[in-house]
């Protein structure tokens, strides 16, 4: 499972608007999913 952004459900003093964190975790999750897809064994 690859999760990013608000799906992580953390709280911050900004009132929940964590656009930088959402973009950063989305990028990381996307790259991890792409790497996983490249190396996954296919039948």
SULBELBEL-V484262 format. One line per field, one symbol per residue. ss: DSSP state (@ for helix, = for strand, . for the rest). Layout:
ss = ???
This chain:
ss = ....@@@@..........@@@@@@@@@@@@@@@@@@@@@....
